[in-house]
Amino acid sequence: MSPIKKHISLILTIIILVLFHNNSKGQTNEGKIKTDSSKTITLSELNIRVDRAILLLKTKQLLEISDSDHINIMLCNNTISHYIDKNLEIRLIGGRYRRFMKMMDKTNYVTEILKVYPNYMSNKGLGWYFPELKMELNGLPGDYAMFNIKEK
């Protein structure tokens, strides 16, 4: 076989293997998460969500909190921990944000949530991904796992 035919054969083999690998994961488009999209909310909406999360963590056991509220808690945590405002006009420090983070520590949320959702996986940056919730906590969460905050 000529070198050109060998080269073409190798390229075709690689293409077939890549296509086979991508299709073998068993995921449909319905189950995929748009990891590059985030939900935009106002700062006052974030404050309401953070206040609700604080109340839930104060008054309920983690097993009593709904999936949607755990998703909210994780979104709030990721947003407060990783939010960078390009204009430095919105700062997520002190006040309710500090109370929320202290409540996360007091309830040992990060360790205990692994018991509530034991089918977790590591994500990038030493955090966790919870397939049941389709949500990440800590580490370097994707955009979908944090709020994008608009000023008004």
Secondary structure, 3 states (H helix, E strand, C coil): CCHHHHHHHHHHHHHHHHHHHHHCCCCCHHHCCCCCCCEEEEHHHHHHHHHHHHHHHHHCCHHHCCHHHHHHHHHHHHHHHHCCCCCCCCCCCCHHHHHHHHHHHHCCHHHHHHHHCCCCEEECCCEEEECCCCEEECCCCCHHHCEEEECC
